[in-house]
Amino acid sequence: TADSTSNTSPTSPTEDYLQRLAHFDEELYNDFYSLWITLMVVNSFIFLVGTMLNTMALYVFCFRTKPKTTSIYTINLAVTDLLVNLSLPTRILLYYSGGACLTCSYLHTFSYFVNMYCSILFLTCICVDRYLAIVQVEASRRWRSSSVAKCVCVSVWLFAIVVTYSFLSTAFQHASCCLSKLLFLTITEFFLPLVVIVVFTVRIMWALTDRRLMQQSRKRRRKAVQLLCTVLIIFTVCFTPFHITQVVVYFHPDMPHHVIVYHLTVTLSSLNSCMDPVVYCFVTNNFQATMRNIFRRAEPEQTSGDIVSMQHSSRASG
C-alpha cells in the first residue's frame, strides 16, 4: 500500500504531504470505483461548460461593456473561474492515475485554494460595490473608482496567492498544524465574507421598505437584492459544504466516509465557476443580452432594442 511504501523509503516533507493527499484519490479508485468514474465525467463537464461561459464573459466585459468598478471585479472573477477550469485537467489526470501523479496533486491543490479564496473575495467585492452604489450613493463616490477597484483586485490576488503558498509550505513541513490553519481560514475567508453579504442583503431589503423611493430606484434596489441572494445561494451550494467539512474534521478526525465527502465538496467548489455567470446577469445588462442572443432566447432585433433601452434607463438613473 501507499502507507507501507512511505514507511520503507525516505521521502521529503513535500512528497510525504502530497502522497497523503493523493491517497484520497487512490482510495477513491480502489473502494468507490463508480463514484470515481462519475467524478471524472462531472469534472469534464464542468471544464467544458465553465471554460465556454467564462471565456464568453471575458469577451463581453472586455469588448462590449464600458469600464466601471463592477466590471473590474467581474473581469477578475471571470479570470479566476477560467483559471480553475483550465486546472481541472490536472484533477482529471489525478483521478485517472489513481493518485499516482504527485505533480497533478500539487497543481490541483494550489489552484483549488487560490481559486476558492479569490472567488469568495471577488464575490464579496461585487456585493459591497452594489451596496455602496445603491444605498450609500453620495458617501461612496470617492470609493467607487477604477483606481480603487484595481488596487482592491491586486490586493485580493496577492493575498490569495501568499496565503495559499504559506499554507502549503507550512503543511509540507508541519502536517499536524494543517487542520488548525484550515479552521482559521474557514473563519477569515468564508465566515466573515458570508456575514458581510448577509448584512448588506438585509440592509438593501430594509431600504426597499422606504415608501419615498421612486419606482426606478426601487427596481434598482430589488435587482441588487436578487444579486446578493444569488451570491448567497452560490456560497451555500459551492463553498459551505467544504468549510463545514473542515470544521467537522478538525473536531472529529476519524469522520466516516471522509474520502467521499472530500471529493464531493471539492467538486462542488469547482461548480462555482459555472454558477458565477448567473451573477453577471445581474451586474451587467450586456452580458444578459448577449447570452439571450447566443442561445436564441430572443430575436436579435429584440435583444438589440433591449440593450438600447437598458442603456437609456441607466443614463436616466445616473
C-alpha contacts under 8 A as a table, 3 or more apart, distances in Angstrom:
res1	aa1	res2	aa2	distance
1	T	4	S	5.45
1	T	5	T	6.36
2	A	5	T	5.17
2	A	6	S	6.24
2	A	19	Q	7.75
2	A	23	H	7.11
3	D	6	S	5.22
3	D	7	N	6.40
4	S	7	N	5.09
4	S	8	T	6.35
5	T	8	T	5.34
5	T	9	S	6.20
6	S	9	S	5.60
6	S	10	P	6.97
6	S	11	T	7.01
6	S	16	D	7.35
7	N	10	P	7.29
11	T	15	E	6.07
11	T	16	D	6.08
12	S	15	E	5.28
12	S	16	D	6.11
13	P	16	D	5.01
13	P	17	Y	6.13
13	P	172	F	5.26
13	P	173	Q	5.66
14	T	17	Y	5.27
14	T	18	L	6.19
14	T	172	F	4.83
14	T	173	Q	7.28
15	E	18	L	5.08
15	E	19	Q	5.96
15	E	102	L	7.49
16	D	19	Q	5.12
16	D	20	R	6.39
16	D	172	F	7.66
17	Y	20	R	5.18
17	Y	21	L	6.49
17	Y	171	A	7.20
17	Y	172	F	5.59
17	Y	175	A	7.24
18	L	21	L	5.02
18	L	22	A	5.99
18	L	102	L	6.07
18	L	105	S	6.43
18	L	106	Y	6.71
19	Q	22	A	4.88
19	Q	23	H	5.90
19	Q	99	G	7.92
19	Q	102	L	6.90
20	R	23	H	5.05
20	R	24	F	7.18
21	L	24	F	5.73
21	L	25	D	7.53
21	L	105	S	7.12
22	A	25	D	5.22
22	A	26	E	6.40
22	A	94	L	7.87
22	A	98	G	7.86
22	A	99	G	4.39
22	A	100	A	6.82
22	A	101	C	7.76
22	A	102	L	6.94
22	A	105	S	6.34
23	H	26	E	4.87
23	H	27	E	6.00
23	H	99	G	6.10
24	F	27	E	5.21
24	F	28	L	6.08
24	F	99	G	7.33
24	F	259	V	5.82
25	D	28	L	4.95
25	D	29	Y	6.16
25	D	94	L	7.24
25	D	95	Y	6.09
25	D	98	G	5.53
25	D	99	G	4.76
26	E	29	Y	5.14
26	E	30	N	6.21
26	E	98	G	4.65
26	E	99	G	4.87
26	E	100	A	7.65
27	E	30	N	5.12
27	E	31	D	5.74
27	E	32	F	7.50
27	E	259	V	7.41
28	L	31	D	5.51
28	L	32	F	5.04
28	L	33	Y	6.63
28	L	35	L	7.55
28	L	36	W	6.14
28	L	98	G	7.83
28	L	259	V	6.74
28	L	260	I	7.36
29	Y	32	F	5.84
29	Y	33	Y	5.15
29	Y	36	W	5.77
29	Y	95	Y	7.52
29	Y	98	G	5.72
30	N	33	Y	6.24
32	F	35	L	5.46
32	F	36	W	6.20
33	Y	36	W	4.87
33	Y	37	I	6.40
34	S	37	I	5.28
34	S	38	T	6.23
35	L	38	T	4.88
35	L	39	L	6.02
36	W	39	L	5.34
36	W	40	M	6.37
36	W	95	Y	7.12
37	I	40	M	5.17
37	I	41	V	6.38
38	T	41	V	5.20
38	T	42	V	6.11
39	L	42	V	4.96
39	L	43	N	5.92
39	L	267	T	7.67
40	M	43	N	5.30
40	M	44	S	6.15
40	M	92	I	5.90
40	M	95	Y	6.92
40	M	96	Y	7.96
41	V	44	S	5.13
41	V	45	F	6.25
42	V	45	F	5.07
42	V	46	I	6.21
43	N	46	I	4.99
43	N	47	F	6.04
43	N	88	L	6.85
43	N	92	I	6.99
43	N	267	T	7.13
44	S	47	F	5.03
44	S	48	L	6.34
44	S	88	L	7.67
44	S	89	P	7.79
44	S	92	I	7.44
45	F	48	L	5.29
45	F	49	V	6.10
46	I	49	V	5.33
46	I	50	G	5.51
46	I	85	N	7.30
46	I	270	S	7.51
46	I	271	L	6.48
46	I	273	S	7.92
46	I	274	C	6.85
47	F	50	G	5.40
47	F	51	T	5.89
47	F	85	N	5.02
47	F	86	L	7.06
47	F	88	L	6.23
47	F	89	P	7.78
48	L	51	T	5.40
48	L	52	M	6.30
48	L	85	N	7.94
49	V	52	M	5.26
49	V	53	L	6.17
49	V	274	C	6.72
50	G	53	L	5.22
50	G	54	N	5.95
50	G	81	D	7.50
50	G	82	L	6.97
50	G	85	N	6.16
50	G	273	S	5.72
50	G	274	C	4.78
51	T	54	N	5.45
51	T	55	T	5.92
51	T	82	L	5.79
51	T	85	N	5.88
51	T	86	L	7.35
52	M	55	T	5.33
52	M	56	M	6.18
53	L	56	M	5.13
53	L	57	A	6.11
53	L	274	C	7.11
53	L	277	P	6.92
54	N	57	A	4.77
54	N	58	L	6.15
54	N	78	A	5.47
54	N	79	V	7.44
54	N	81	D	6.83
54	N	82	L	5.75
54	N	273	S	7.78
54	N	274	C	7.94
54	N	277	P	7.26
55	T	58	L	5.22
55	T	59	Y	6.34
55	T	78	A	7.83
55	T	82	L	7.12
56	M	59	Y	5.09
56	M	60	V	6.33
57	A	60	V	5.16
57	A	61	F	6.11
57	A	75	I	7.83
57	A	78	A	6.70
57	A	277	P	7.31
57	A	280	Y	7.97
57	A	287	F	6.95
58	L	61	F	5.13
58	L	62	C	5.82
58	L	75	I	6.17
58	L	78	A	6.43
58	L	79	V	7.52
59	Y	62	C	5.35
59	Y	63	F	5.76
59	Y	64	R	7.26
60	V	63	F	5.53
60	V	64	R	4.82
60	V	65	T	6.24
60	V	286	N	7.09
60	V	287	F	6.08
60	V	290	T	7.76
61	F	64	R	5.91
61	F	65	T	5.06
61	F	66	K	7.83
61	F	71	S	6.38
61	F	74	T	7.78
61	F	75	I	6.39
61	F	287	F	7.67
62	C	65	T	6.41
62	C	75	I	7.69
64	R	286	N	6.98
65	T	71	S	7.67
65	T	284	T	7.86
65	T	286	N	6.69
66	K	71	S	7.99
67	P	71	S	6.16
67	P	72	I	7.13
67	P	146	S	7.98
68	K	71	S	5.22
68	K	72	I	6.42
68	K	145	S	7.67
68	K	146	S	6.54
69	T	72	I	5.26
69	T	73	Y	6.70
69	T	129	D	7.68
69	T	144	R	6.21
69	T	145	S	5.95
69	T	146	S	5.32
69	T	149	A	5.73
70	T	73	Y	5.27
70	T	74	T	6.26
70	T	126	I	6.26
70	T	129	D	6.73
70	T	130	R	7.88
70	T	283	V	7.22
71	S	74	T	4.95
71	S	75	I	5.92
71	S	283	V	7.95
71	S	284	T	7.77
72	I	75	I	5.21
72	I	76	N	6.44
72	I	146	S	7.52
72	I	149	A	6.66
72	I	150	K	7.06
73	Y	76	N	5.27
73	Y	77	L	6.16
73	Y	122	F	6.18
73	Y	125	C	6.94
73	Y	126	I	6.32
73	Y	149	A	7.13
73	Y	153	C	6.96
74	T	77	L	4.85
74	T	78	A	6.01
74	T	122	F	7.55
74	T	126	I	7.42
74	T	280	Y	7.22
75	I	78	A	5.11
75	I	79	V	6.19
76	N	79	V	4.98
76	N	80	T	6.13
76	N	122	F	7.42
76	N	153	C	7.17
77	L	80	T	5.06
77	L	81	D	6.24
77	L	118	C	7.39
77	L	119	S	6.09
77	L	122	F	5.91
77	L	123	L	7.44
78	A	81	D	5.09
78	A	82	L	6.02
78	A	276	D	7.94
79	V	82	L	5.04
79	V	83	L	6.12
80	T	83	L	5.21
80	T	84	V	6.44
80	T	115	N	5.83
80	T	118	C	6.75
80	T	119	S	6.73
81	D	84	V	5.22
81	D	85	N	6.25
81	D	115	N	6.92
81	D	119	S	7.44
81	D	272	N	7.76
81	D	273	S	4.74
82	L	85	N	5.01
82	L	86	L	6.21
82	L	273	S	7.29
83	L	86	L	5.04
83	L	87	S	6.25
83	L	111	S	7.90
83	L	115	N	7.68
84	V	87	S	4.95
84	V	88	L	6.37
84	V	111	S	6.37
84	V	112	Y	6.93
84	V	115	N	6.17
84	V	270	S	7.29
84	V	273	S	7.49
85	N	88	L	5.28
85	N	270	S	7.83
85	N	273	S	7.23
86	L	89	P	6.72
87	S	90	T	5.69
87	S	91	R	7.17
87	S	107	L	7.54
87	S	108	H	6.63
87	S	111	S	6.81
88	L	91	R	5.04
88	L	92	I	6.26
88	L	108	H	7.43
89	P	92	I	4.88
89	P	93	L	6.04
90	T	93	L	5.01
90	T	94	L	6.03
90	T	104	C	5.10
90	T	105	S	7.62
90	T	107	L	6.99
90	T	108	H	6.14
91	R	94	L	4.85
91	R	95	Y	6.21
91	R	104	C	6.64
91	R	105	S	7.37
91	R	108	H	5.88
92	I	95	Y	5.08
92	I	96	Y	6.09
93	L	96	Y	4.85
93	L	97	S	5.98
93	L	101	C	7.63
93	L	104	C	7.00
94	L	97	S	5.20
94	L	98	G	6.25
94	L	99	G	5.42
94	L	100	A	7.05
94	L	101	C	5.85
94	L	104	C	5.77
94	L	105	S	6.55
95	Y	98	G	5.17
95	Y	99	G	6.32
96	Y	99	G	7.79
97	S	100	A	5.31
97	S	101	C	6.26
98	G	101	C	7.95
99	G	102	L	7.23
99	G	105	S	7.65
101	C	104	C	5.33
101	C	105	S	6.44
102	L	105	S	4.84
102	L	106	Y	6.32
103	T	106	Y	5.22
103	T	107	L	6.26
104	C	107	L	5.19
104	C	108	H	5.90
105	S	108	H	5.20
105	S	109	T	6.05
106	Y	109	T	5.18
106	Y	110	F	6.07
107	L	110	F	5.32
107	L	111	S	6.02
108	H	111	S	5.34
108	H	112	Y	5.84
109	T	112	Y	5.12
109	T	113	F	6.42
110	F	113	F	5.62
110	F	114	V	6.27
110	F	164	T	6.74
110	F	165	Y	7.58
110	F	168	L	7.75
111	S	114	V	5.18
111	S	115	N	5.90
112	Y	115	N	5.34
112	Y	116	M	6.12
112	Y	270	S	7.98
113	F	116	M	5.09
113	F	117	Y	6.13
113	F	160	A	7.95
113	F	164	T	6.30
114	V	117	Y	5.43
114	V	118	C	6.05
114	V	160	A	5.48
114	V	161	I	5.99
114	V	164	T	6.24
115	N	118	C	5.16
115	N	119	S	5.85
116	M	119	S	5.23
116	M	120	I	6.17
116	M	239	F	7.91
116	M	269	S	7.22
117	Y	120	I	5.25
117	Y	121	L	6.14
117	Y	160	A	5.88
117	Y	189	E	6.47
118	C	121	L	5.18
118	C	122	F	5.90
118	C	156	V	6.51
118	C	157	W	6.66
118	C	160	A	6.21
119	S	122	F	5.25
119	S	123	L	5.96
120	I	123	L	5.29
120	I	124	T	6.21
120	I	189	E	7.28
120	I	190	F	7.09
120	I	193	P	7.29
121	L	124	T	4.98
121	L	125	C	6.14
121	L	156	V	6.92
121	L	189	E	7.65
121	L	193	P	7.19
122	F	125	C	4.84
122	F	126	I	6.22
122	F	153	C	7.75
122	F	156	V	7.71
123	L	126	I	5.16
123	L	127	C	6.39
123	L	231	V	7.02
124	T	127	C	5.12
124	T	128	V	6.18
124	T	193	P	6.13
124	T	196	V	7.53
124	T	197	I	6.59
125	C	128	V	5.11
125	C	129	D	6.04
126	I	129	D	5.08
126	I	130	R	6.21
127	C	130	R	5.13
127	C	131	Y	6.18
127	C	197	I	6.56
127	C	200	F	7.62
127	C	227	L	7.72
127	C	228	L	6.23
128	V	131	Y	5.06
128	V	132	L	6.19
128	V	197	I	7.70
128	V	200	F	7.42
129	D	132	L	5.20
129	D	133	A	6.08
129	D	144	R	7.21
130	R	133	A	5.08
130	R	134	I	6.13
130	R	224	A	6.50
131	Y	134	I	5.41
131	Y	135	V	5.60
131	Y	136	Q	6.92
131	Y	200	F	6.49
131	Y	204	I	7.05
131	Y	224	A	7.60
132	L	135	V	5.59
132	L	136	Q	4.63
132	L	137	V	6.00
132	L	139	A	7.99
132	L	140	S	5.71
132	L	144	R	7.89
133	A	136	Q	6.13
133	A	137	V	5.14
133	A	140	S	6.92
133	A	144	R	7.80
134	I	137	V	5.83
134	I	220	R	7.36
134	I	221	R	6.41
134	I	224	A	7.92
135	V	204	I	6.82
135	V	207	A	7.36
136	Q	139	A	5.55
136	Q	140	S	5.82
137	V	140	S	5.48
137	V	141	R	6.67
138	E	141	R	5.88
139	A	142	R	7.45
140	S	143	W	5.15
140	S	144	R	5.99
141	R	144	R	5.46
141	R	145	S	7.44
142	R	145	S	6.57
143	W	148	V	6.47
144	R	148	V	6.82
144	R	149	A	7.12
145	S	148	V	5.38
145	S	149	A	6.23
146	S	149	A	5.06
146	S	150	K	6.07
147	S	150	K	5.18
147	S	151	C	6.26
148	V	151	C	5.13
148	V	152	V	6.17
149	A	152	V	5.09
149	A	153	C	6.20
150	K	153	C	5.09
150	K	154	V	6.20
151	C	154	V	5.20
151	C	155	S	6.15
152	V	155	S	5.07
152	V	156	V	6.18
153	C	156	V	5.05
153	C	157	W	6.31
154	V	157	W	5.24
154	V	158	L	6.18
155	S	158	L	5.18
155	S	159	F	5.88
156	V	159	F	5.13
156	V	160	A	6.05
157	W	160	A	5.26
157	W	161	I	6.12
158	L	161	I	5.26
158	L	162	V	5.92
159	F	162	V	5.27
159	F	163	V	5.88
160	A	163	V	5.28
160	A	164	T	5.98
161	I	164	T	5.17
161	I	165	Y	6.02
162	V	165	Y	5.17
162	V	166	S	6.02
163	V	166	S	5.23
163	V	167	F	5.91
164	T	167	F	5.02
164	T	168	L	6.14
165	Y	168	L	5.29
165	Y	169	S	6.02
166	S	169	S	5.06
166	S	170	T	6.06
167	F	170	T	5.28
167	F	171	A	6.14
167	F	178	C	7.85
167	F	181	K	7.36
168	L	171	A	4.93
168	L	172	F	6.03
169	S	172	F	5.10
169	S	173	Q	6.52
170	T	173	Q	5.27
170	T	174	H	5.68
170	T	175	A	7.37
170	T	177	C	7.91
170	T	178	C	7.52
171	A	174	H	5.13
171	A	175	A	4.68
171	A	176	S	7.73
171	A	177	C	7.04
171	A	178	C	5.39
172	F	175	A	6.25
174	H	177	C	6.03
174	H	178	C	7.22
175	A	178	C	5.25
176	S	179	L	7.20
177	C	180	S	5.39
177	C	181	K	6.38
178	C	181	K	5.32
178	C	182	L	6.35
179	L	182	L	4.97
179	L	183	L	6.21
179	L	246	Q	7.37
179	L	249	V	7.86
179	L	250	Y	5.77
180	S	183	L	5.05
180	S	184	F	6.29
180	S	250	Y	7.11
181	K	184	F	4.99
181	K	185	L	6.14
182	L	185	L	5.03
182	L	186	T	5.99
182	L	246	Q	6.66
183	L	186	T	5.00
183	L	187	I	6.56
183	L	246	Q	6.63
183	L	247	V	6.08
183	L	250	Y	7.27
184	F	187	I	5.37
184	F	188	T	6.40
185	L	188	T	5.09
185	L	189	E	5.33
185	L	190	F	7.34
186	T	189	E	5.53
186	T	190	F	5.23
186	T	191	F	6.37
186	T	243	H	5.91
186	T	246	Q	7.79
186	T	247	V	7.93
187	I	190	F	5.74
187	I	191	F	4.81
187	I	192	L	6.26
188	T	191	F	6.22
188	T	192	L	5.61
188	T	193	P	7.67
189	E	192	L	6.55
189	E	193	P	6.61
190	F	193	P	5.58
190	F	194	L	6.09
190	F	239	F	7.87
190	F	243	H	7.59
191	F	194	L	5.08
191	F	195	V	6.23
192	L	195	V	5.07
192	L	196	V	6.33
193	P	196	V	5.01
193	P	197	I	6.26
194	L	197	I	5.20
194	L	198	V	6.18
194	L	232	L	7.63
194	L	235	F	7.73
195	V	198	V	5.15
195	V	199	V	6.08
196	V	199	V	5.24
196	V	200	F	6.18
197	I	200	F	5.24
197	I	201	T	6.04
197	I	228	L	6.78
197	I	232	L	7.37
198	V	201	T	5.11
198	V	202	V	6.26
198	V	232	L	7.67
199	V	202	V	5.26
199	V	203	R	6.12
200	F	203	R	4.86
200	F	204	I	6.14
201	T	204	I	5.32
201	T	205	M	6.19
201	T	225	V	5.97
201	T	228	L	5.93
201	T	229	C	7.23
202	V	205	M	5.03
202	V	206	W	6.06
203	R	206	W	5.07
203	R	207	A	6.26
204	I	207	A	4.92
204	I	208	L	6.40
204	I	221	R	6.57
204	I	224	A	7.55
204	I	225	V	6.53
205	M	208	L	5.13
205	M	209	T	7.07
205	M	221	R	7.74
205	M	222	R	7.63
205	M	225	V	6.58
206	W	209	T	5.51
206	W	210	D	7.66
207	A	210	D	5.74
207	A	221	R	7.89
208	L	211	R	7.84
208	L	213	L	7.67
208	L	218	R	6.29
208	L	221	R	6.66
208	L	222	R	7.25
210	D	213	L	5.91
213	L	217	S	6.20
213	L	218	R	6.10
214	M	217	S	5.35
214	M	218	R	6.19
215	Q	218	R	4.97
215	Q	219	K	6.26
216	Q	219	K	5.20
216	Q	220	R	6.47
216	Q	317	S	7.38
217	S	220	R	5.12
217	S	221	R	6.30
217	S	317	S	7.77
218	R	221	R	5.21
218	R	222	R	6.06
219	K	222	R	5.02
219	K	223	K	6.11
220	R	223	K	5.12
220	R	224	A	6.30
221	R	224	A	4.91
221	R	225	V	6.28
222	R	225	V	5.06
222	R	226	Q	6.37
223	K	226	Q	5.02
223	K	227	L	6.27
223	K	282	F	6.87
224	A	227	L	4.94
224	A	228	L	6.27
224	A	282	F	7.57
225	V	228	L	5.21
225	V	229	C	6.04
226	Q	229	C	5.14
226	Q	230	T	6.09
226	Q	282	F	7.57
227	L	230	T	5.13
227	L	231	V	6.37
227	L	279	V	6.28
227	L	282	F	5.71
227	L	283	V	7.58
228	L	231	V	5.01
228	L	232	L	6.26
229	C	232	L	4.97
229	C	233	I	6.28
230	T	233	I	5.08
230	T	234	I	6.33
230	T	278	V	7.69
230	T	279	V	6.68
231	V	234	I	5.04
231	V	235	F	6.18
231	V	279	V	7.00
232	L	235	F	4.99
232	L	236	T	6.12
233	I	236	T	5.00
233	I	237	V	6.09
234	I	237	V	5.25
234	I	238	C	5.67
234	I	239	F	7.42
234	I	272	N	6.73
234	I	275	M	6.93
234	I	276	D	7.72
235	F	238	C	5.51
235	F	239	F	5.07
235	F	240	T	6.03
236	T	239	F	6.12
236	T	240	T	5.03
236	T	241	P	7.49
237	V	240	T	6.46
237	V	241	P	7.23
237	V	268	L	7.10
238	C	241	P	6.92
238	C	242	F	7.82
238	C	265	T	7.64
238	C	268	L	4.92
238	C	269	S	4.47
238	C	270	S	7.39
238	C	271	L	6.51
238	C	272	N	5.69
239	F	242	F	5.70
239	F	243	H	6.53
239	F	265	T	7.91
239	F	268	L	7.38
239	F	269	S	5.54
240	T	243	H	5.33
240	T	244	I	6.01
241	P	244	I	5.23
241	P	245	T	6.06
241	P	265	T	5.76
242	F	245	T	5.10
242	F	246	Q	6.38
242	F	262	Y	7.54
242	F	265	T	4.94
242	F	266	V	6.73
242	F	269	S	7.43
243	H	246	Q	5.03
243	H	247	V	6.44
244	I	247	V	5.20
244	I	248	V	6.20
245	T	248	V	5.07
245	T	249	V	5.99
245	T	261	V	7.62
245	T	262	Y	7.80
246	Q	249	V	5.16
246	Q	250	Y	6.07
247	V	250	Y	5.06
247	V	251	F	6.61
248	V	251	F	5.42
248	V	252	H	5.71
248	V	253	P	7.72
248	V	255	M	7.76
249	V	252	H	4.76
249	V	253	P	4.69
249	V	254	D	7.32
249	V	255	M	6.39
250	Y	253	P	5.93
252	H	255	M	5.65
254	D	258	H	7.96
255	M	258	H	5.83
257	H	260	I	5.52
257	H	261	V	6.40
258	H	261	V	5.02
258	H	262	Y	5.89
259	V	262	Y	5.16
259	V	263	H	6.38
260	I	263	H	5.42
260	I	264	L	6.12
261	V	264	L	5.23
261	V	265	T	6.04
262	Y	265	T	5.43
262	Y	266	V	6.19
263	H	266	V	5.19
263	H	267	T	6.15
264	L	267	T	5.17
264	L	268	L	6.20
265	T	268	L	5.01
265	T	269	S	6.25
266	V	269	S	5.17
266	V	270	S	6.56
267	T	270	S	5.17
267	T	271	L	6.43
268	L	271	L	4.98
268	L	272	N	7.03
269	S	272	N	5.55
270	S	273	S	5.90
270	S	274	C	7.94
271	L	274	C	5.47
271	L	275	M	6.59
272	N	275	M	5.00
272	N	276	D	6.07
273	S	276	D	5.69
273	S	277	P	7.84
274	C	277	P	6.55
275	M	278	V	5.70
275	M	279	V	7.59
276	D	279	V	5.24
276	D	280	Y	6.83
277	P	280	Y	4.90
277	P	281	C	6.68
278	V	281	C	5.40
278	V	282	F	7.29
279	V	282	F	5.48
279	V	283	V	6.49
280	Y	283	V	4.91
280	Y	284	T	6.04
280	Y	287	F	6.60
280	Y	288	Q	7.46
281	C	284	T	5.91
281	C	285	N	6.57
281	C	287	F	5.98
281	C	288	Q	4.80
282	F	285	N	7.26
282	F	288	Q	7.86
284	T	287	F	5.74
284	T	288	Q	6.95
285	N	288	Q	5.27
285	N	289	A	6.20
285	N	307	I	7.06
285	N	310	M	7.02
286	N	289	A	5.08
286	N	290	T	5.96
286	N	307	I	6.67
287	F	290	T	5.11
287	F	291	M	6.16
288	Q	291	M	5.26
288	Q	292	R	6.30
289	A	292	R	5.11
289	A	293	N	6.22
289	A	303	T	5.93
289	A	304	S	7.96
289	A	306	D	7.43
289	A	307	I	6.80
290	T	293	N	5.05
290	T	294	I	6.17
290	T	303	T	7.92
291	M	294	I	5.14
291	M	295	F	6.12
292	R	295	F	5.40
292	R	296	R	5.75
292	R	297	R	4.93
292	R	298	A	5.87
292	R	303	T	7.41
293	N	296	R	4.99
293	N	297	R	6.40
293	N	298	A	6.09
293	N	299	E	6.86
293	N	300	P	6.12
293	N	303	T	6.61
294	I	297	R	7.85
296	R	299	E	6.53
298	A	302	Q	6.44
298	A	303	T	6.29
299	E	302	Q	5.35
299	E	303	T	6.24
300	P	303	T	5.03
300	P	304	S	6.06
301	E	304	S	5.21
301	E	305	G	6.25
302	Q	305	G	5.04
302	Q	306	D	6.08
303	T	306	D	4.95
303	T	307	I	6.28
304	S	307	I	5.19
304	S	308	V	6.40
305	G	308	V	5.10
305	G	309	S	6.11
306	D	309	S	5.14
306	D	310	M	5.96
307	I	310	M	5.07
307	I	311	Q	6.12
308	V	311	Q	5.13
308	V	312	H	6.25
309	S	312	H	5.07
309	S	313	S	6.13
310	M	313	S	5.10
310	M	314	S	6.07
311	Q	314	S	5.14
311	Q	315	R	6.19
312	H	315	R	5.18
312	H	316	A	6.18
313	S	316	A	5.02
313	S	317	S	6.11
314	S	317	S	5.06
314	S	318	G	6.04
315	R	318	G	5.05
